[in-house]
Amino acid sequence: MNLRHPQCRGKIERFVHLFRKTKEYAELNKHYPEFEIFEETQGKFELEVVQAAFNKWAKQQATDRKRAEFTKNLNQLISNDYVLVRKRI
């Protein structure tokens, strides 16, 4: 995921807010100032630990979104809002 993409800005802000509450951040903050922890180079976080945490967080966000969408669609099928039609081959 390219961090420079305009759609990523909001995601990055949410990630940074949550990452600041972790033990990893506390440990990194002992050795690096905050601006170096979240420094970006060529669309990625410079520190591998931060990039790995961001990738894991982004993947979990995508999974949660897909699960919510699946649940919504399943609920609509159950409530008869939509009907499944068999494809003819």
N, C-alpha and C positions, 0 to 999 in steps of 0.2 A: 504494500500500500504506500503510495507516494504521499508524504506528509505535506507537500506543497500544494496539492490539489485543493481548490476552494471548498469542496464539500467536506474535507477532512478537518478543517479548522475547529468546528464545534466538537467533533469527536476528540480531537487532541486536548481541547480545554477540559472536557469531562474526564479524560484519562489522567491528565495532570492533577486535577482536583482529587481524584481517587488515589492516585499513586502517592501523593504526598502523605497519605495516612498509613502507608505500609512500612514494614520493618526494613525492606530494601532501601527505601528512600532515606530512612533515618541513618542507615549505615553509609549510604553514599554521601549524605550531607555532612558526615564527619570529615570526608576527604575532599569533597568538591563543593564549590559554591552552587547555588540553585541554578543560575543561568548555564553553567557547564553541564549539569545533570540533564537538562532538557534541550541542550543545543542540538540543532539539526544540521546535517550536511548531506547534500544530494538526495533530499527527500526522505531521510531516515534519521533516527536519533543517533547521536555519535557514540554513546555508551551502549555496548551490546546488551547489558542487563536491562536497560530501559527499553531498548528496541524489542527484546524478547518479551518483556512484560506487556508492552503495547500490542504486539502481535497476538499474544494469548488473550488479552482483554478484548481486542477487536473480533477475534474468532468467537469468543463467548457471546459478545453482543449480537453478532450475526446469527448464531444458533438460537439465542433467545428470541430474536425477531421472527425467525422462521417458525419456531415452535408456536409463538403467539398467533401467527398468520394461519398455521395449520389448524390450531384449535378453533379459531374463528370460523374457518371454512367448514370444519367438521360440525360445529354447532349449527351453522346455517343449513347443512345437509340434514341434520337430525330434526331441525325445526321445520323442514319442508319448504324453506325459502328457495332452495335450489333442488333440481332433480338430476340424477345421473342418467345419461342416455348412452346406451351401448353403441360403439362404433361398428359400422358394417364394413366388413373387409371384402 
